[in-house]
Amino acid sequence: MPTHIILIGGGGHALVVAEAATLAGHALAGFVDDQPPALLERLGVCSRLGTLESLAQFSGPRILCIGDVNCRRRLAARIDLTNAFNVIHPTAFVSPSARLGKGIYVGPNAVIHSRASVGDHAIINSGAIVEHECTVGTHCHIAPAAALGGNVSIGPGSLVGLGARILPSITIGDGAIIGAGSVVVEDVGNGAKVKGVPAR
């Protein structure tokens, strides 16, 4: 029986989450968003249920569909996500020994390998690779085609940019930003912003 999911947000990231949810056999109850007109509405993907404040009226499963890490963290602190639901694209691979929190999006062709751990409300985007024994913190965004080598630790609220590479056993601190295409060869501190090859 399909799960009727409430999408929180109606923009570009919500569009890909909506499609993945549908392909995985779930139904969309609709979305909530404070910024009309939302993309989901304009494209006729699903209907607006109301503003974020109206979310309290609904008890069904929901997922944060906001790509921006900081915005997602702020919203998670403000709204009820008790019924947060994971949306996993059918082409993704999630190891049976991996541990997933709640409210996670896993995009097409993404990989979460053996004994990896992904925290609540994280995004593992299209084609991203989270190798064995990695830890991805809450609210992280691992962008499309980014790759984490084995035993990498990513602190909560961090962004690993498009196509970035993190070498094995590296630790990325809380709230760090790794620039697109970067190759990270050493640990990165809390709140740091690094880019380049090697990333500095």
Secondary structure as GFF3:
##gff-version 3
##sequence-region A 1 200
A	DSSP	beta_strand	4	8	.	.	.	ID=ss1
A	DSSP	alpha_helix	12	23	.	.	.	ID=ss2
A	DSSP	beta_strand	27	32	.	.	.	ID=ss3
A	DSSP	alpha_helix	39	42	.	.	.	ID=ss4
A	DSSP	beta_strand	48	50	.	.	.	ID=ss5
A	DSSP	three_ten_helix	52	57	.	.	.	ID=ss6
A	DSSP	beta_strand	62	64	.	.	.	ID=ss7
A	DSSP	alpha_helix	69	78	.	.	.	ID=ss8
A	DSSP	beta_strand	87	88	.	.	.	ID=ss9
A	DSSP	beta_strand	93	94	.	.	.	ID=ss10
A	DSSP	beta_strand	99	100	.	.	.	ID=ss11
A	DSSP	beta_strand	105	106	.	.	.	ID=ss12
A	DSSP	beta_strand	111	112	.	.	.	ID=ss13
A	DSSP	beta_strand	117	118	.	.	.	ID=ss14
A	DSSP	beta_strand	123	124	.	.	.	ID=ss15
A	DSSP	beta_strand	129	130	.	.	.	ID=ss16
A	DSSP	beta_strand	135	136	.	.	.	ID=ss17
A	DSSP	beta_strand	141	142	.	.	.	ID=ss18
A	DSSP	beta_strand	147	148	.	.	.	ID=ss19
A	DSSP	beta_strand	153	154	.	.	.	ID=ss20
A	DSSP	beta_strand	159	160	.	.	.	ID=ss21
A	DSSP	beta_strand	165	166	.	.	.	ID=ss22
A	DSSP	beta_strand	171	172	.	.	.	ID=ss23
A	DSSP	beta_strand	177	178	.	.	.	ID=ss24
A	DSSP	beta_strand	183	184	.	.	.	ID=ss25
A	DSSP	beta_strand	193	194	.	.	.	ID=ss26
###
